[in-house]
Amino acid sequence: MNRRALVFLLFAAMSAAIVPLADTKHRFVPVVLGAVYVLLALLSWLDSRSR
């Protein structure tokens, strides 16, 4: 796995870690951000694999 994908997964884990700290009204923000980072990690991994 390339470094970029690992960094995106680290950011996703950090986003998941702050979900309990977020206000109920804004709890969707770190959830969506974590999902976007997981998607970016997947796409980055696929890109590095295709080369």
DSSP file (Angstrom, degrees, kcal/mol; ACC not computed):
  #  RESIDUE AA STRUCTURE BP1 BP2  ACC     N-H-->O    O-->H-N    N-H-->O    O-->H-N    TCO  KAPPA ALPHA  PHI   PSI    X-CA   Y-CA   Z-CA
    1    1 A M              0   0    0      0, 0.0    44,-0.1     0, 0.0     2,-0.0   0.000 360.0 360.0 360.0 137.8    0.0    0.0    0.0
    2    2 A N     >  -     0   0    0      1,-0.1     4,-1.7    42,-0.0     5,-0.1  -0.292 360.0-111.1 -79.2 165.9    1.4    3.4   -0.9
    3    3 A R  H  > S+     0   0    0      1,-0.2     4,-2.3     2,-0.2     5,-0.2   0.857 113.7  57.9 -66.0 -35.8    2.0    6.2    1.6
    4    4 A R  H  > S+     0   0    0      1,-0.2     4,-2.2     2,-0.2    -1,-0.2   0.922 106.7  48.3 -62.8 -43.2   -0.8    8.4    0.3
    5    5 A A  H  > S+     0   0    0      1,-0.2     4,-2.2     2,-0.2    -1,-0.2   0.889 110.8  51.7 -64.1 -38.7   -3.4    5.7    0.9
    6    6 A L  H  X S+     0   0    0     -4,-1.7     4,-2.1     2,-0.2    -1,-0.2   0.887 108.7  50.6 -65.5 -38.1   -2.1    5.1    4.4
    7    7 A V  H  X S+     0   0    0     -4,-2.3     4,-2.4     2,-0.2    -2,-0.2   0.915 109.7  50.4 -65.9 -41.7   -2.3    8.8    5.2
    8    8 A F  H  X S+     0   0    0     -4,-2.2     4,-2.1     1,-0.2    -2,-0.2   0.890 110.5  49.8 -63.2 -38.3   -5.9    9.0    4.0
    9    9 A L  H  X S+     0   0    0     -4,-2.2     4,-2.2     2,-0.2    -1,-0.2   0.872 109.2  52.1 -67.7 -35.7   -6.7    6.0    6.2
   10   10 A L  H  X S+     0   0    0     -4,-2.1     4,-2.2     2,-0.2    -2,-0.2   0.918 109.9  48.8 -63.7 -43.0   -5.0    7.7    9.2
   11   11 A F  H  X S+     0   0    0     -4,-2.4     4,-2.2     1,-0.2    -2,-0.2   0.877 109.7  52.6 -64.1 -37.2   -7.2   10.8    8.5
   12   12 A A  H  X S+     0   0    0     -4,-2.1     4,-2.2     2,-0.2    -1,-0.2   0.903 109.2  49.2 -64.6 -40.6  -10.3    8.6    8.3
   13   13 A A  H  X S+     0   0    0     -4,-2.2     4,-1.7     2,-0.2    -2,-0.2   0.883 110.4  50.7 -66.1 -37.8   -9.4    7.0   11.7
   14   14 A M  H  X S+     0   0    0     -4,-2.2     4,-1.1     2,-0.2    -2,-0.2   0.887 109.8  50.4 -66.7 -38.0   -8.9   10.5   13.2
   15   15 A S  H  < S+     0   0    0     -4,-2.2     3,-0.4     1,-0.2     4,-0.4   0.904 110.1  49.9 -64.8 -40.7  -12.3   11.6   11.9
   16   16 A A  H >< S+     0   0    0     -4,-2.2     3,-0.8     1,-0.2    -1,-0.2   0.834 105.8  58.1 -66.2 -31.2  -13.9    8.5   13.4
   17   17 A A  H 3< S+     0   0    0     -4,-1.7    -1,-0.2     1,-0.2     4,-0.2   0.790 105.1  49.2 -70.4 -26.7  -12.3    9.2   16.7
   18   18 A I  T 3X S+     0   0    0     -4,-1.1     4,-1.0    -3,-0.4     3,-0.5   0.460  83.1  93.5 -94.2   1.1  -13.8   12.7   17.0
   19   19 A V  T X4 S+     0   0    0     -3,-0.8     3,-0.9    -4,-0.4    -1,-0.2   0.930  85.9  49.2 -58.4 -46.3  -17.4   11.5   16.2
   20   20 A P  T 34 S+     0   0    0      0, 0.0    -1,-0.2     0, 0.0    -2,-0.1   0.766 109.3  54.2 -66.5 -20.9  -18.3   11.1   19.9
   21   21 A L  T 34 S+     0   0    0     -3,-0.5    -2,-0.2    -4,-0.2    -3,-0.1   0.671  90.5  94.7 -84.3 -16.8  -16.9   14.5   20.6
   22   22 A A  S << S-     0   0    0     -4,-1.0     5,-0.1    -3,-0.9    -3,-0.0  -0.385  85.8-100.2 -76.9 152.2  -19.1   16.3   18.0
   23   23 A D    >   -     0   0    0      1,-0.1     3,-0.6     3,-0.1     4,-0.3  -0.330  32.4-114.9 -63.4 153.0  -22.4   17.9   18.9
   24   24 A T  G >  S+     0   0    0      1,-0.2     3,-0.9     2,-0.2     4,-0.2   0.871 116.5  55.0 -58.9 -37.6  -25.4   15.9   18.0
   25   25 A K  G 3  S+     0   0    0      1,-0.2    -1,-0.2     2,-0.1     3,-0.2   0.827 118.2  32.9 -65.9 -32.2  -26.4   18.4   15.4
   26   26 A H  G X  S+     0   0    0     -3,-0.6     3,-1.2     1,-0.2    -1,-0.2   0.117  81.9 111.4-112.9  19.5  -23.1   18.3   13.6
   27   27 A R  T <>  +     0   0    0     -3,-0.9     4,-1.0    -4,-0.3    -1,-0.2   0.754  68.4  67.2 -67.8 -22.8  -22.2   14.7   14.1
   28   28 A F  H 3> S+     0   0    0     -3,-0.2     4,-2.8    -4,-0.2     5,-0.3   0.758  86.0  72.6 -68.7 -23.0  -22.6   13.9   10.4
   29   29 A V  H <> S+     0   0    0     -3,-1.2     4,-2.5     1,-0.2     5,-0.2   0.952 100.7  38.3 -63.5 -53.8  -19.6   16.1    9.5
   30   30 A P  H  > S+     0   0    0      0, 0.0     4,-2.4     0, 0.0    -1,-0.2   0.827 115.9  55.3 -67.9 -26.8  -16.8   13.7   10.8
   31   31 A V  H  X S+     0   0    0     -4,-1.0     4,-2.0     2,-0.2    -2,-0.2   0.948 112.2  41.3 -67.2 -47.1  -18.7   10.7    9.6
   32   32 A V  H  X S+     0   0    0     -4,-2.8     4,-2.3     2,-0.2     5,-0.2   0.907 114.9  51.9 -66.3 -41.5  -19.0   12.1    6.0
   33   33 A L  H  X S+     0   0    0     -4,-2.5     4,-2.3    -5,-0.3    -1,-0.2   0.905 109.4  49.9 -62.4 -41.5  -15.4   13.3    6.1
   34   34 A G  H  X S+     0   0    0     -4,-2.4     4,-2.1     2,-0.2    -1,-0.2   0.897 110.1  50.5 -63.0 -40.2  -14.2    9.8    7.3
   35   35 A A  H  X S+     0   0    0     -4,-2.0     4,-2.2     2,-0.2    -2,-0.2   0.888 109.5  50.8 -65.0 -38.5  -16.1    8.2    4.4
   36   36 A V  H  X S+     0   0    0     -4,-2.3     4,-2.6     1,-0.2    -2,-0.2   0.912 109.8  50.2 -65.0 -41.6  -14.5   10.6    1.9
   37   37 A Y  H  X S+     0   0    0     -4,-2.3     4,-2.3     2,-0.2    -2,-0.2   0.880 109.4  50.8 -65.6 -36.9  -11.1    9.8    3.3
   38   38 A V  H  X S+     0   0    0     -4,-2.1     4,-2.4     2,-0.2    -1,-0.2   0.919 111.1  49.1 -65.0 -41.8  -11.7    6.0    3.0
   39   39 A L  H  X S+     0   0    0     -4,-2.2     4,-2.6     1,-0.2    -2,-0.2   0.915 111.0  49.7 -62.6 -43.0  -12.9    6.5   -0.6
   40   40 A L  H  X S+     0   0    0     -4,-2.6     4,-2.4     2,-0.2    -1,-0.2   0.882 109.9  51.4 -63.7 -37.4   -9.8    8.6   -1.4
   41   41 A A  H  X S+     0   0    0     -4,-2.3     4,-2.4     2,-0.2    -2,-0.2   0.915 110.9  48.3 -64.5 -42.6   -7.6    5.9    0.2
   42   42 A L  H  X S+     0   0    0     -4,-2.4     4,-2.5     2,-0.2    -2,-0.2   0.939 113.5  46.2 -62.8 -47.1   -9.2    3.2   -2.0
   43   43 A L  H  X S+     0   0    0     -4,-2.6     4,-2.1     1,-0.2    -2,-0.2   0.877 112.6  50.6 -64.7 -37.4   -8.9    5.3   -5.1
   44   44 A S  H  X S+     0   0    0     -4,-2.4     4,-2.3     2,-0.2    -1,-0.2   0.899 110.9  49.1 -65.9 -40.6   -5.2    6.1   -4.3
   45   45 A W  H  X S+     0   0    0     -4,-2.4     4,-1.9     2,-0.2    -2,-0.2   0.911 111.5  48.8 -65.9 -41.7   -4.5    2.4   -3.7
   46   46 A L  H  X S+     0   0    0     -4,-2.5     4,-1.5     1,-0.2    -1,-0.2   0.874 110.2  52.3 -65.0 -36.3   -6.2    1.5   -7.0
   47   47 A D  H  X S+     0   0    0     -4,-2.1     4,-0.6     1,-0.2    -2,-0.2   0.924 111.0  45.8 -65.0 -44.5   -4.2    4.1   -8.8
   48   48 A S  H  < S+     0   0    0     -4,-2.3     3,-0.4     1,-0.2    -1,-0.2   0.821 112.2  52.6 -68.8 -29.2   -0.9    2.9   -7.4
   49   49 A R  H  < S+     0   0    0     -4,-1.9    -1,-0.2     1,-0.2    -2,-0.2   0.799 103.5  56.7 -75.0 -28.2   -1.8   -0.7   -8.3
   50   50 A S  H  <        0   0    0     -4,-1.5    -1,-0.2     1,-0.2    -2,-0.2   0.631 360.0 360.0 -80.2 -12.4   -2.7    0.1  -11.9
   51   51 A R     <        0   0    0     -4,-0.6    -1,-0.2    -3,-0.4    -2,-0.1   0.468 360.0 360.0 -89.0 360.0    0.8    1.6  -12.6
